[in-house]
Amino acid sequence: MTRGGELACRGRGRDQRKPLLTQRLDLPRPQENLRAGDTSVLFQTNSLYIKSQQSKPGTYEISTSTSGVSRLRIFPSFIEPREVEWMFEQLHREIPWRQKSNVGPDGPYQEPRLTCWYGEVPYTYSRSTMQANPHWHPLLTMLKDRIGEVTGYNFNSLLCNLYRHDKDSIDWHSDDEPDLGRDPVIASLSFGETRVFQMRKKPPQEEQGDYTYVERIHIPLDRGTLLIMEGATQSDWQHRVPKEYHDRQPRINLTFRTMFPETKAQP
């Protein structure tokens, strides 16, 4: 995610804890330079922590496994500052936000955020279905087309998320529902307050679901930033936006995706 930085290295084995070390690591150079003042990224890979003062645009392969290559693409300031404010205000005011009820292991619960679904087919997750909604807001259609022009992806569906304050969140999950097909691509566009987008690699089977020593990535997503998750990212990683412990203003996150309702994911 960055060109380089200082690292603190921790032993990965449970019984082989090593003292903290400091060293250098060079990562792939970004495809273009960023203006000063853009947001920072904390990247952990193989228990190596890297802190940079700037996030860097470009394409980054974050892991490789039998599932394939997991890849991120970052476009800071994808939406120009002169546009991002009025877009946020219009989306905040005109999208028909509602609080979705899900069913978890302990019974029904309300999501700690507001959402809205756009697409020709329903979308089901957490044992609760959002009904089809083909009536796209014109601004959302424009943003979908702009992302398609830049990335080459023609998305047909959108889950909108409104984080009203610091206590709104989304827990660890992967966007791997069958209707998203194999290796789904998710395009995440942010407006409003900066929130930290966290990722963690799924542990190998022998770890029996223990995430203690897995690789992690933390990305503060500033307003106007576009993040693309590609390849095996949904198979091999989870992501979340956690609650925070200081005041946060509202944030809107648009997550574009492609639904294949008649073509289920292959095993």
C-alpha atoms as a printed R data frame, in Angstrom:
    type eleno elety resid chain resno       x       y       z
1   ATOM     1    CA   MET     A     1   0.000   0.000   0.000
2   ATOM     2    CA   THR     A     2   2.951   2.336   0.457
3   ATOM     3    CA   ARG     A     3   6.395   2.727  -1.045
4   ATOM     4    CA   GLY     A     4   8.107   2.030   2.247
5   ATOM     5    CA   GLY     A     5   8.087   2.796   5.935
6   ATOM     6    CA   GLU     A     6   9.221   1.823   9.380
7   ATOM     7    CA   LEU     A     7   8.126  -1.578  10.596
8   ATOM     8    CA   ALA     A     8   7.663  -3.361  13.863
9   ATOM     9    CA   CYS     A     9   8.050  -7.121  13.354
10  ATOM    10    CA   ARG     A    10   6.351  -9.667  15.590
11  ATOM    11    CA   GLY     A    11   6.852 -13.420  15.568
12  ATOM    12    CA   ARG     A    12   3.935 -15.232  14.040
13  ATOM    13    CA   GLY     A    13   4.101 -18.464  15.980
14  ATOM    14    CA   ARG     A    14   2.158 -18.669  19.195
15  ATOM    15    CA   ASP     A    15   5.147 -20.051  21.101
16  ATOM    16    CA   GLN     A    16   7.864 -18.097  19.304
17  ATOM    17    CA   ARG     A    17   7.246 -14.495  20.284
18  ATOM    18    CA   LYS     A    18  10.121 -12.301  19.151
19  ATOM    19    CA   PRO     A    19  11.228  -8.901  20.426
20  ATOM    20    CA   LEU     A    20  10.170  -5.910  18.376
21  ATOM    21    CA   LEU     A    21  12.473  -5.122  15.459
22  ATOM    22    CA   THR     A    22  12.750  -2.108  13.224
23  ATOM    23    CA   GLN     A    23  13.656  -2.466   9.572
24  ATOM    24    CA   ARG     A    24  12.778  -1.226   6.108
25  ATOM    25    CA   LEU     A    25  10.553  -2.758   3.469
26  ATOM    26    CA   ASP     A    26  10.059  -1.551  -0.102
27  ATOM    27    CA   LEU     A    27   6.639  -2.200  -1.591
28  ATOM    28    CA   PRO     A    28   5.611  -1.707  -5.222
29  ATOM    29    CA   ARG     A    29   5.727   1.925  -6.274
30  ATOM    30    CA   PRO     A    30   2.355   3.537  -7.009
31  ATOM    31    CA   GLN     A    31   1.408   4.376 -10.538
32  ATOM    32    CA   GLU     A    32   1.193   8.106  -9.872
33  ATOM    33    CA   ASN     A    33   2.026  10.647  -7.182
34  ATOM    34    CA   LEU     A    34  -0.356  12.036  -4.577
35  ATOM    35    CA   ARG     A    35  -0.745  15.610  -3.486
36  ATOM    36    CA   ALA     A    36   0.490  16.383   0.028
37  ATOM    37    CA   GLY     A    37  -2.082  16.101   2.761
38  ATOM    38    CA   ASP     A    38  -3.831  12.939   1.638
39  ATOM    39    CA   THR     A    39  -4.709  10.313   4.221
40  ATOM    40    CA   SER     A    40  -2.333   7.800   5.790
41  ATOM    41    CA   VAL     A    41  -2.431   4.014   5.541
42  ATOM    42    CA   LEU     A    42  -1.480   1.398   8.112
43  ATOM    43    CA   PHE     A    43  -0.557  -1.859   6.398
44  ATOM    44    CA   GLN     A    44   0.291  -5.111   8.166
45  ATOM    45    CA   THR     A    45   1.556  -8.025   6.135
46  ATOM    46    CA   ASN     A    46   3.105 -11.149   7.665
47  ATOM    47    CA   SER     A    47   2.951  -9.275  10.995
48  ATOM    48    CA   LEU     A    48   4.867  -6.310   9.564
49  ATOM    49    CA   TYR     A    49   3.415  -2.909  10.384
50  ATOM    50    CA   ILE     A    50   4.026  -0.070   7.940
51  ATOM    51    CA   LYS     A    51   2.965   3.523   8.583
52  ATOM    52    CA   SER     A    52   3.091   6.151   5.839
53  ATOM    53    CA   GLN     A    53   2.116   9.808   5.956
54  ATOM    54    CA   GLN     A    54   0.296   9.478   2.629
55  ATOM    55    CA   SER     A    55  -1.821   6.841   0.973
56  ATOM    56    CA   LYS     A    56  -0.626   6.091  -2.534
57  ATOM    57    CA   PRO     A    57  -2.790   5.486  -5.578
58  ATOM    58    CA   GLY     A    58  -2.152   2.328  -7.499
59  ATOM    59    CA   THR     A    59  -2.785  -1.406  -7.668
60  ATOM    60    CA   TYR     A    60  -1.578  -3.644  -4.835
61  ATOM    61    CA   GLU     A    61  -1.519  -7.433  -4.623
62  ATOM    62    CA   ILE     A    62  -2.052  -8.068  -0.918
63  ATOM    63    CA   SER     A    63  -1.940 -11.883  -0.917
64  ATOM    64    CA   THR     A    64  -1.750 -14.989  -3.111
65  ATOM    65    CA   SER     A    65  -3.317 -18.352  -2.283
66  ATOM    66    CA   THR     A    66  -4.938 -21.335  -3.950
67  ATOM    67    CA   SER     A    67  -8.008 -19.102  -4.363
68  ATOM    68    CA   GLY     A    68  -6.004 -16.653  -6.474
69  ATOM    69    CA   VAL     A    69  -4.541 -13.168  -6.076
70  ATOM    70    CA   SER     A    70  -6.220 -10.680  -3.737
71  ATOM    71    CA   ARG     A    71  -5.881  -7.174  -5.118
72  ATOM    72    CA   LEU     A    72  -6.724  -3.612  -4.056
73  ATOM    73    CA   ARG     A    73  -6.870  -0.518  -6.260
74  ATOM    74    CA   ILE     A    74  -6.903   2.907  -4.610
75  ATOM    75    CA   PHE     A    75  -7.993   6.164  -6.269
76  ATOM    76    CA   PRO     A    76  -7.654   9.055  -3.755
77  ATOM    77    CA   SER     A    77  -9.609  12.151  -4.801
78  ATOM    78    CA   PHE     A    78 -11.553  10.144  -7.375
79  ATOM    79    CA   ILE     A    79 -14.239  12.780  -6.790
80  ATOM    80    CA   GLU     A    80 -12.809  16.296  -6.917
81  ATOM    81    CA   PRO     A    81 -13.060  18.387  -3.718
82  ATOM    82    CA   ARG     A    82 -15.284  20.942  -5.471
83  ATOM    83    CA   GLU     A    83 -17.830  18.187  -6.196
84  ATOM    84    CA   VAL     A    84 -17.659  15.981  -3.136
85  ATOM    85    CA   GLU     A    85 -19.465  18.352  -0.748
86  ATOM    86    CA   TRP     A    86 -22.609  18.941  -2.803
87  ATOM    87    CA   MET     A    87 -22.750  15.253  -3.741
88  ATOM    88    CA   PHE     A    88 -22.657  14.265  -0.080
89  ATOM    89    CA   GLU     A    89 -25.414  16.725   0.821
90  ATOM    90    CA   GLN     A    90 -27.666  15.536  -2.013
91  ATOM    91    CA   LEU     A    91 -27.180  11.840  -1.256
92  ATOM    92    CA   HIS     A    92 -27.675  12.395   2.467
93  ATOM    93    CA   ARG     A    93 -30.904  14.268   1.828
94  ATOM    94    CA   GLU     A    94 -32.473  12.352  -1.082
95  ATOM    95    CA   ILE     A    95 -31.634   8.658  -0.683
96  ATOM    96    CA   PRO     A    96 -34.484   6.847   1.153
97  ATOM    97    CA   TRP     A    97 -32.375   5.577   4.052
98  ATOM    98    CA   ARG     A    98 -33.742   2.968   6.452
99  ATOM    99    CA   GLN     A    99 -32.477   0.733   9.229
100 ATOM   100    CA   LYS     A   100 -32.363  -2.915   8.173
101 ATOM   101    CA   SER     A   101 -33.224  -5.760  10.564
102 ATOM   102    CA   ASN     A   102 -31.114  -8.915  10.365
103 ATOM   103    CA   VAL     A   103 -31.122 -12.288  12.086
104 ATOM   104    CA   GLY     A   104 -27.986 -13.364  13.928
105 ATOM   105    CA   PRO     A   105 -27.058 -16.279  16.223
106 ATOM   106    CA   ASP     A   106 -28.756 -14.518  19.145
107 ATOM   107    CA   GLY     A   107 -31.881 -13.541  17.236
108 ATOM   108    CA   PRO     A   108 -33.088 -10.426  15.372
109 ATOM   109    CA   TYR     A   109 -31.122  -7.195  15.576
110 ATOM   110    CA   GLN     A   110 -31.026  -3.832  13.833
111 ATOM   111    CA   GLU     A   111 -27.966  -2.829  11.866
112 ATOM   112    CA   PRO     A   112 -26.001   0.014  13.473
113 ATOM   113    CA   ARG     A   113 -26.205   2.152  10.318
114 ATOM   114    CA   LEU     A   114 -28.736   3.069   7.632
115 ATOM   115    CA   THR     A   115 -28.822   1.490   4.173
116 ATOM   116    CA   CYS     A   116 -30.519   1.581   0.779
117 ATOM   117    CA   TRP     A   117 -30.360  -0.958  -2.068
118 ATOM   118    CA   TYR     A   118 -30.454  -0.271  -5.810
119 ATOM   119    CA   GLY     A   119 -30.666  -3.088  -8.341
120 ATOM   120    CA   GLU     A   120 -32.946  -5.131 -10.565
121 ATOM   121    CA   VAL     A   121 -32.938  -8.097  -8.161
122 ATOM   122    CA   PRO     A   122 -33.274  -8.484  -4.383
123 ATOM   123    CA   TYR     A   123 -30.185  -8.746  -2.184
124 ATOM   124    CA   THR     A   124 -30.056 -11.108   0.786
125 ATOM   125    CA   TYR     A   125 -27.453 -11.122   3.552
126 ATOM   126    CA   SER     A   126 -27.567 -11.882   7.279
127 ATOM   127    CA   ARG     A   127 -30.813 -13.828   6.715
128 ATOM   128    CA   SER     A   128 -32.692 -10.704   5.649
129 ATOM   129    CA   THR     A   129 -33.625  -9.545   2.142
130 ATOM   130    CA   MET     A   130 -33.608  -6.077   0.605
131 ATOM   131    CA   GLN     A   131 -36.176  -5.918  -2.175
132 ATOM   132    CA   ALA     A   132 -35.318  -5.050  -5.775
133 ATOM   133    CA   ASN     A   133 -35.190  -1.315  -6.455
134 ATOM   134    CA   PRO     A   134 -34.604  -0.374 -10.120
135 ATOM   135    CA   HIS     A   135 -35.300   3.340  -9.506
136 ATOM   136    CA   TRP     A   136 -31.745   4.680  -9.378
137 ATOM   137    CA   HIS     A   137 -31.144   8.207  -8.184
138 ATOM   138    CA   PRO     A   138 -29.666  10.161 -11.143
139 ATOM   139    CA   LEU     A   139 -26.514  11.067  -9.190
140 ATOM   140    CA   LEU     A   140 -25.901   7.410  -8.357
141 ATOM   141    CA   THR     A   141 -26.274   6.463 -12.024
142 ATOM   142    CA   MET     A   142 -23.748   9.147 -12.954
143 ATOM   143    CA   LEU     A   143 -21.265   7.899 -10.341
144 ATOM   144    CA   LYS     A   144 -21.716   4.284 -11.470
145 ATOM   145    CA   ASP     A   145 -20.987   5.293 -15.065
146 ATOM   146    CA   ARG     A   146 -17.960   7.358 -14.061
147 ATOM   147    CA   ILE     A   147 -16.485   4.433 -12.101
148 ATOM   148    CA   GLY     A   148 -17.134   2.147 -15.067
149 ATOM   149    CA   GLU     A   149 -15.281   4.473 -17.425
150 ATOM   150    CA   VAL     A   150 -12.202   4.509 -15.190
151 ATOM   151    CA   THR     A   151 -12.125   0.885 -14.012
152 ATOM   152    CA   GLY     A   152 -13.726  -0.998 -16.914
153 ATOM   153    CA   TYR     A   153 -16.331  -2.609 -14.625
154 ATOM   154    CA   ASN     A   154 -20.024  -2.338 -15.480
155 ATOM   155    CA   PHE     A   155 -21.746  -2.647 -12.126
156 ATOM   156    CA   ASN     A   156 -25.495  -3.256 -11.978
157 ATOM   157    CA   SER     A   157 -26.234  -2.993  -8.246
158 ATOM   158    CA   LEU     A   158 -25.420  -0.765  -5.297
159 ATOM   159    CA   LEU     A   159 -25.619  -0.998  -1.522
160 ATOM   160    CA   CYS     A   160 -25.564   2.462   0.078
161 ATOM   161    CA   ASN     A   161 -24.440   2.820   3.706
162 ATOM   162    CA   LEU     A   162 -24.924   5.834   5.976
163 ATOM   163    CA   TYR     A   163 -22.788   5.922   9.128
164 ATOM   164    CA   ARG     A   164 -24.546   8.618  11.136
165 ATOM   165    CA   HIS     A   165 -21.958   9.009  13.888
166 ATOM   166    CA   ASP     A   166 -19.001   7.307  15.570
167 ATOM   167    CA   LYS     A   167 -21.133   4.483  16.995
168 ATOM   168    CA   ASP     A   168 -22.423   3.338  13.607
169 ATOM   169    CA   SER     A   169 -20.427   0.458  12.139
170 ATOM   170    CA   ILE     A   170 -20.348  -2.758  10.130
171 ATOM   171    CA   ASP     A   171 -18.812  -5.911  11.598
172 ATOM   172    CA   TRP     A   172 -16.322  -8.346  10.040
173 ATOM   173    CA   HIS     A   173 -17.667  -9.945   6.869
174 ATOM   174    CA   SER     A   174 -16.917 -10.819   3.250
175 ATOM   175    CA   ASP     A   175 -19.100  -9.902   0.283
176 ATOM   176    CA   ASP     A   176 -19.362 -13.483  -0.948
177 ATOM   177    CA   GLU     A   177 -23.064 -14.148  -1.409
178 ATOM   178    CA   PRO     A   178 -23.700 -16.648  -4.242
179 ATOM   179    CA   ASP     A   179 -25.486 -14.095  -6.454
180 ATOM   180    CA   LEU     A   180 -22.277 -12.043  -6.594
181 ATOM   181    CA   GLY     A   181 -20.588 -14.846  -8.541
182 ATOM   182    CA   ARG     A   182 -17.011 -16.055  -8.264
183 ATOM   183    CA   ASP     A   183 -14.321 -13.497  -7.290
184 ATOM   184    CA   PRO     A   184 -16.746 -10.567  -6.974
185 ATOM   185    CA   VAL     A   185 -15.436  -7.054  -7.534
186 ATOM   186    CA   ILE     A   186 -16.572  -4.391  -5.048
187 ATOM   187    CA   ALA     A   187 -16.100  -0.664  -5.704
188 ATOM   188    CA   SER     A   188 -16.326   1.429  -2.528
189 ATOM   189    CA   LEU     A   189 -16.754   5.212  -2.863
190 ATOM   190    CA   SER     A   190 -16.665   7.404   0.258
191 ATOM   191    CA   PHE     A   191 -18.252  10.762   1.099
192 ATOM   192    CA   GLY     A   192 -18.311  12.779   4.307
193 ATOM   193    CA   GLU     A   193 -16.305  11.956   7.414
194 ATOM   194    CA   THR     A   194 -13.133   9.866   7.197
195 ATOM   195    CA   ARG     A   195 -13.539   6.393   8.702
196 ATOM   196    CA   VAL     A   196 -11.003   3.563   8.999
197 ATOM   197    CA   PHE     A   197 -11.611   0.602   6.703
198 ATOM   198    CA   GLN     A   198 -10.053  -2.513   8.253
199 ATOM   199    CA   MET     A   199  -9.194  -5.819   6.566
200 ATOM   200    CA   ARG     A   200  -7.968  -9.111   8.012
201 ATOM   201    CA   LYS     A   201  -6.846 -12.240   6.215
202 ATOM   202    CA   LYS     A   202  -8.834 -15.401   6.880
203 ATOM   203    CA   PRO     A   203  -6.743 -17.908   8.878
204 ATOM   204    CA   PRO     A   204  -5.749 -21.295   7.455
205 ATOM   205    CA   GLN     A   205  -8.023 -24.211   8.307
206 ATOM   206    CA   GLU     A   206  -5.692 -25.572  10.971
207 ATOM   207    CA   GLU     A   207  -6.085 -22.342  12.960
208 ATOM   208    CA   GLN     A   208  -9.777 -23.188  13.491
209 ATOM   209    CA   GLY     A   209 -11.006 -19.638  13.065
210 ATOM   210    CA   ASP     A   210  -8.356 -18.003  15.255
211 ATOM   211    CA   TYR     A   211  -7.647 -14.506  13.855
212 ATOM   212    CA   THR     A   212  -5.034 -13.552  16.497
213 ATOM   213    CA   TYR     A   213  -1.982 -13.635  14.227
214 ATOM   214    CA   VAL     A   214  -3.499 -12.948  10.824
215 ATOM   215    CA   GLU     A   215  -2.378 -10.210   8.449
216 ATOM   216    CA   ARG     A   216  -4.273  -6.910   8.680
217 ATOM   217    CA   ILE     A   217  -4.693  -3.720   6.675
218 ATOM   218    CA   HIS     A   218  -6.090  -0.427   7.964
219 ATOM   219    CA   ILE     A   219  -7.027   2.254   5.407
220 ATOM   220    CA   PRO     A   220  -8.497   5.615   6.463
221 ATOM   221    CA   LEU     A   221 -10.914   6.325   3.617
222 ATOM   222    CA   ASP     A   222 -11.095  10.052   3.030
223 ATOM   223    CA   ARG     A   223 -13.979  11.735   1.214
224 ATOM   224    CA   GLY     A   224 -13.867  11.225  -2.517
225 ATOM   225    CA   THR     A   225 -11.677   8.095  -2.287
226 ATOM   226    CA   LEU     A   226 -12.497   5.079  -4.456
227 ATOM   227    CA   LEU     A   227 -11.315   1.644  -3.269
228 ATOM   228    CA   ILE     A   228 -11.656  -1.422  -5.525
229 ATOM   229    CA   MET     A   229 -11.444  -4.965  -4.104
230 ATOM   230    CA   GLU     A   230 -10.677  -7.534  -6.808
231 ATOM   231    CA   GLY     A   231  -9.655 -11.150  -7.375
232 ATOM   232    CA   ALA     A   232  -9.748 -13.464  -4.365
233 ATOM   233    CA   THR     A   233 -10.185 -10.643  -1.837
234 ATOM   234    CA   GLN     A   234 -13.673 -11.767  -0.763
235 ATOM   235    CA   SER     A   235 -12.550 -15.415  -0.556
236 ATOM   236    CA   ASP     A   236  -9.406 -14.771   1.489
237 ATOM   237    CA   TRP     A   237 -10.117 -11.584   3.479
238 ATOM   238    CA   GLN     A   238 -12.761 -10.012   5.686
239 ATOM   239    CA   HIS     A   239 -13.389  -6.289   6.150
240 ATOM   240    CA   ARG     A   240 -15.243  -3.952   8.506
241 ATOM   241    CA   VAL     A   241 -15.772  -0.337   9.584
242 ATOM   242    CA   PRO     A   242 -15.533  -0.410  13.399
243 ATOM   243    CA   LYS     A   243 -17.139   1.839  15.991
244 ATOM   244    CA   GLU     A   244 -14.954   4.693  17.148
245 ATOM   245    CA   TYR     A   245 -14.468   6.383  20.503
246 ATOM   246    CA   HIS     A   246 -14.543  10.047  19.521
247 ATOM   247    CA   ASP     A   247 -17.124  12.140  17.713
248 ATOM   248    CA   ARG     A   248 -17.551  11.516  14.000
249 ATOM   249    CA   GLN     A   249 -19.734  13.344  11.516
250 ATOM   250    CA   PRO     A   250 -21.874  11.365   9.011
251 ATOM   251    CA   ARG     A   251 -20.194   9.280   6.328
252 ATOM   252    CA   ILE     A   252 -21.780   7.823   3.182
253 ATOM   253    CA   ASN     A   253 -20.226   4.758   1.556
254 ATOM   254    CA   LEU     A   254 -21.440   3.538  -1.844
255 ATOM   255    CA   THR     A   255 -20.544  -0.099  -2.579
256 ATOM   256    CA   PHE     A   256 -21.106  -0.961  -6.234
257 ATOM   257    CA   ARG     A   257 -21.209  -4.606  -7.265
258 ATOM   258    CA   THR     A   258 -22.480  -6.908 -10.034
259 ATOM   259    CA   MET     A   259 -25.258  -9.399  -9.334
260 ATOM   260    CA   PHE     A   260 -25.612 -12.664 -11.263
261 ATOM   261    CA   PRO     A   261 -28.934 -14.010  -9.946
262 ATOM   262    CA   GLU     A   262 -29.073 -16.937 -12.381
263 ATOM   263    CA   THR     A   263 -25.381 -17.865 -12.276
264 ATOM   264    CA   LYS     A   264 -24.412 -19.152  -8.858
265 ATOM   265    CA   ALA     A   265 -20.815 -19.110  -7.693
266 ATOM   266    CA   GLN     A   266 -18.906 -22.244  -8.684
267 ATOM   267    CA   PRO     A   267 -17.360 -24.377  -5.887
